[in-house]
């Protein structure tokens, strides 16, 4: 009789991934959106319509994420747990730097204006989250975001974002 080759034992499934840190942004987004929707009652109807449209899209995306997460938790691939493991400096440092960038954005926007501050925040955020080697892509994305933000919000909708040198210059030109 010939012997069958022995197969290696099957690998155990990977442990479920903790998704608790991933829930911070959706929870904050829902909280901010609810706050925003409750404070726009005195603005023109077009601003209210825009806010409601964006809010519905945001709530839909977050609901889809919540359903996906619930299904993965049920299947045992993800879990929600408060745990403390060894600190991975690379990830933690990037998170802290992004938090510092966000705080700086809030404090600087009144002085530099919407366009320059948004450009700087998006550029530095991409570099922090990816690497300095992606500076060309970061430059292109941040330029596109700041120009699109200016055109849509300031030029077309006349949103009262903080004005800086670029907004003041373009106000005189356009």
C-alpha positions as a Markdown table, in Angstrom:
| # | Residue | x | y | z |
|---|---|---|---|---|
| 1 | Unk | 0.0 | 0.0 | 0.0 |
| 2 | Unk | 1.1 | 3.5 | -0.8 |
| 3 | Unk | 1.1 | 6.0 | 1.9 |
| 4 | Unk | -0.7 | 9.3 | 1.5 |
| 5 | Unk | 1.4 | 12.3 | 2.0 |
| 6 | Unk | 0.6 | 14.0 | 5.2 |
| 7 | Unk | -0.7 | 17.5 | 5.0 |
| 8 | Unk | 0.4 | 20.2 | 7.3 |
| 9 | Unk | -2.1 | 21.1 | 10.0 |
| 10 | Unk | -4.5 | 23.9 | 8.9 |
| 11 | Unk | -3.5 | 27.3 | 10.1 |
| 12 | Unk | -5.7 | 28.7 | 12.8 |
| 13 | Unk | -7.8 | 31.7 | 11.6 |
| 14 | Unk | -6.3 | 35.1 | 12.4 |
| 15 | Unk | -7.6 | 36.7 | 15.6 |
| 16 | Unk | -10.5 | 39.2 | 15.1 |
| 17 | Unk | -9.3 | 42.7 | 14.4 |
| 18 | Unk | -10.2 | 45.4 | 17.0 |
| 19 | Unk | -12.2 | 48.1 | 15.2 |
| 20 | Unk | -12.8 | 50.4 | 18.2 |
| 21 | Unk | -10.2 | 52.9 | 17.0 |
| 22 | Unk | -11.9 | 53.0 | 13.6 |
| 23 | Unk | -15.2 | 54.1 | 15.1 |
| 24 | Unk | -13.9 | 57.4 | 16.5 |
| 25 | Unk | -14.2 | 59.3 | 13.2 |
| 26 | Unk | -17.7 | 58.1 | 12.3 |
| 27 | Unk | -19.0 | 58.9 | 15.8 |
| 28 | Unk | -17.5 | 62.3 | 15.7 |
| 29 | Unk | -18.8 | 62.9 | 12.2 |
| 30 | Unk | -22.4 | 62.0 | 13.2 |
| 31 | Unk | -22.1 | 64.2 | 16.3 |
| 32 | Unk | -20.8 | 67.2 | 14.4 |
| 33 | Unk | -23.4 | 66.7 | 11.6 |
| 34 | Unk | -26.2 | 66.6 | 14.1 |
| 35 | Unk | -24.9 | 69.8 | 15.8 |
| 36 | Unk | -24.5 | 71.4 | 12.4 |
| 37 | Unk | -28.0 | 70.6 | 11.3 |
| 38 | Unk | -29.4 | 72.0 | 14.5 |
| 39 | Unk | -27.6 | 75.4 | 14.0 |
| 40 | Unk | -28.5 | 76.2 | 10.4 |
| 41 | Unk | -32.1 | 77.2 | 10.9 |
| 42 | Unk | -31.3 | 80.9 | 10.3 |
| 43 | Unk | -29.4 | 80.6 | 7.1 |
| 44 | Unk | -30.7 | 80.9 | 3.5 |
| 45 | Unk | -32.6 | 77.9 | 2.1 |
| 46 | Unk | -29.8 | 77.0 | -0.4 |
| 47 | Unk | -27.3 | 76.5 | 2.5 |
| 48 | Unk | -29.9 | 74.4 | 4.3 |
| 49 | Unk | -30.5 | 72.3 | 1.3 |
| 50 | Unk | -26.8 | 71.8 | 0.8 |
| 51 | Unk | -26.3 | 70.9 | 4.4 |
| 52 | Unk | -29.1 | 68.4 | 4.4 |
| 53 | Unk | -27.8 | 66.8 | 1.2 |
| 54 | Unk | -24.3 | 66.4 | 2.5 |
| 55 | Unk | -25.7 | 65.2 | 5.8 |
| 56 | Unk | -27.8 | 62.5 | 4.2 |
| 57 | Unk | -24.8 | 61.3 | 2.2 |
| 58 | Unk | -22.7 | 61.2 | 5.3 |
| 59 | Unk | -25.3 | 59.4 | 7.3 |
| 60 | Unk | -25.8 | 56.9 | 4.5 |
| 61 | Unk | -22.0 | 56.2 | 4.3 |
| 62 | Unk | -21.8 | 55.8 | 8.1 |
| 63 | Unk | -24.8 | 53.5 | 8.2 |
| 64 | Unk | -23.2 | 51.3 | 5.5 |
| 65 | Unk | -20.0 | 51.2 | 7.4 |
| 66 | Unk | -21.9 | 50.3 | 10.6 |
| 67 | Unk | -23.8 | 47.4 | 8.9 |
| 68 | Unk | -20.5 | 46.1 | 7.4 |
| 69 | Unk | -18.8 | 46.3 | 10.8 |
| 70 | Unk | -21.7 | 44.5 | 12.5 |
| 71 | Unk | -21.7 | 41.7 | 9.9 |
| 72 | Unk | -17.9 | 41.3 | 10.3 |
| 73 | Unk | -18.3 | 41.2 | 14.1 |
| 74 | Unk | -21.0 | 38.6 | 13.8 |
| 75 | Unk | -18.8 | 36.5 | 11.5 |
| 76 | Unk | -15.9 | 36.8 | 14.1 |
| 77 | Unk | -13.5 | 38.7 | 11.8 |
| 78 | Unk | -13.7 | 41.9 | 13.9 |
| 79 | Unk | -14.4 | 42.9 | 17.4 |
| 80 | Unk | -14.9 | 46.0 | 19.6 |
| 81 | Unk | -12.7 | 45.9 | 22.6 |
| 82 | Unk | -10.9 | 48.4 | 24.8 |
| 83 | Unk | -7.4 | 47.1 | 25.0 |
| 84 | Unk | -3.9 | 48.5 | 25.6 |
| 85 | Unk | -1.0 | 46.9 | 23.8 |
| 86 | Unk | 2.5 | 48.0 | 23.1 |
| 87 | Unk | 2.6 | 51.5 | 21.5 |
| 88 | Unk | 3.7 | 51.4 | 17.9 |
| 89 | Unk | 5.5 | 54.7 | 17.6 |
| 90 | Unk | 5.1 | 55.1 | 13.9 |
| 91 | Unk | 1.3 | 54.9 | 14.0 |
| 92 | Unk | 0.9 | 56.8 | 17.2 |
| 93 | Unk | 3.2 | 59.6 | 16.1 |
| 94 | Unk | 1.3 | 60.0 | 12.9 |
| 95 | Unk | -2.0 | 60.2 | 14.7 |
| 96 | Unk | -0.6 | 62.8 | 17.1 |
| 97 | Unk | 0.9 | 64.8 | 14.2 |
| 98 | Unk | -2.5 | 64.7 | 12.4 |
| 99 | Unk | -4.2 | 65.8 | 15.5 |
| 100 | Unk | -1.7 | 68.7 | 15.8 |
| 101 | Unk | -2.3 | 69.6 | 12.2 |
| 102 | Unk | -6.0 | 69.7 | 12.8 |
| 103 | Unk | -5.6 | 71.9 | 15.8 |
| 104 | Unk | -3.3 | 74.2 | 13.9 |
| 105 | Unk | -5.8 | 74.4 | 11.0 |
| 106 | Unk | -8.5 | 75.6 | 13.4 |
| 107 | Unk | -6.2 | 78.3 | 14.9 |
| 108 | Unk | -4.6 | 79.5 | 11.7 |
| 109 | Unk | -7.5 | 79.7 | 9.3 |
| 110 | Unk | -8.6 | 83.1 | 10.6 |
| 111 | Unk | -5.2 | 84.6 | 9.8 |
| 112 | Unk | -4.3 | 82.8 | 6.6 |
| 113 | Unk | -7.8 | 82.3 | 5.1 |
| 114 | Unk | -9.6 | 79.2 | 3.9 |
| 115 | Unk | -7.6 | 78.5 | 0.7 |
| 116 | Unk | -4.0 | 78.7 | 2.0 |
| 117 | Unk | -4.9 | 76.9 | 5.2 |
| 118 | Unk | -6.8 | 74.1 | 3.4 |
| 119 | Unk | -4.0 | 73.7 | 0.9 |
| 120 | Unk | -1.4 | 73.4 | 3.8 |
| 121 | Unk | -3.5 | 71.1 | 5.9 |
| 122 | Unk | -4.3 | 68.7 | 3.0 |
| 123 | Unk | -0.6 | 68.7 | 1.8 |
| 124 | Unk | 0.9 | 68.1 | 5.2 |
| 125 | Unk | -1.8 | 65.6 | 6.1 |
| 126 | Unk | -1.1 | 63.5 | 3.1 |
| 127 | Unk | 2.7 | 63.7 | 3.7 |
| 128 | Unk | 2.2 | 62.7 | 7.3 |
| 129 | Unk | -0.1 | 59.8 | 6.6 |
| 130 | Unk | 1.9 | 58.4 | 3.6 |
| 131 | Unk | 5.4 | 59.7 | 3.3 |
| 132 | Unk | 7.5 | 62.6 | 2.1 |
| 133 | Unk | 8.2 | 60.7 | -1.1 |
| 134 | Unk | 4.6 | 61.3 | -2.1 |
| 135 | Unk | 5.0 | 65.1 | -2.1 |
| 136 | Unk | 4.1 | 65.5 | -5.8 |
| 137 | Unk | 0.8 | 63.7 | -5.4 |
| 138 | Unk | 0.2 | 65.5 | -2.1 |
| 139 | Unk | 0.8 | 68.8 | -3.9 |
| 140 | Unk | -1.6 | 68.0 | -6.7 |
| 141 | Unk | -4.3 | 66.8 | -4.4 |
| 142 | Unk | -4.0 | 69.7 | -2.0 |
| 143 | Unk | -4.0 | 72.2 | -4.9 |
| 144 | Unk | -7.1 | 70.6 | -6.4 |
| 145 | Unk | -8.9 | 70.5 | -3.0 |
| 146 | Unk | -8.1 | 74.1 | -2.2 |
| 147 | Unk | -9.0 | 75.5 | -5.6 |
| 148 | Unk | -12.2 | 73.4 | -5.7 |
| 149 | Unk | -13.1 | 74.5 | -2.2 |
| 150 | Unk | -12.6 | 78.1 | -3.2 |
| 151 | Unk | -14.6 | 77.9 | -6.4 |
| 152 | Unk | -17.5 | 76.0 | -4.9 |
| 153 | Unk | -17.8 | 77.5 | -1.4 |
| 154 | Unk | -16.5 | 81.0 | -1.8 |
| 155 | Unk | -17.0 | 81.9 | -5.4 |
| 156 | Unk | -20.3 | 80.2 | -6.2 |
| 157 | Unk | -22.0 | 79.9 | -2.8 |
| 158 | Unk | -20.5 | 83.0 | -1.2 |
| 159 | Unk | -19.8 | 81.1 | 2.0 |
| 160 | Unk | -18.4 | 83.3 | 4.7 |
| 161 | Unk | -15.2 | 81.4 | 5.2 |
| 162 | Unk | -12.2 | 83.3 | 6.7 |
| 163 | Unk | -10.6 | 85.4 | 4.0 |
| 164 | Unk | -6.8 | 85.6 | 3.6 |
| 165 | Unk | -4.5 | 87.0 | 1.0 |
| 166 | Unk | -5.6 | 84.7 | -1.8 |
| 167 | Unk | -9.3 | 85.4 | -1.2 |
| 168 | Unk | -8.7 | 89.1 | -1.0 |
| 169 | Unk | -6.6 | 89.1 | -4.2 |
| 170 | Unk | -9.2 | 87.0 | -6.1 |
| 171 | Unk | -12.0 | 89.2 | -4.9 |
| 172 | Unk | -10.4 | 92.1 | -6.6 |
| 173 | Unk | -9.6 | 90.2 | -9.8 |
| 174 | Unk | -12.9 | 88.3 | -10.2 |
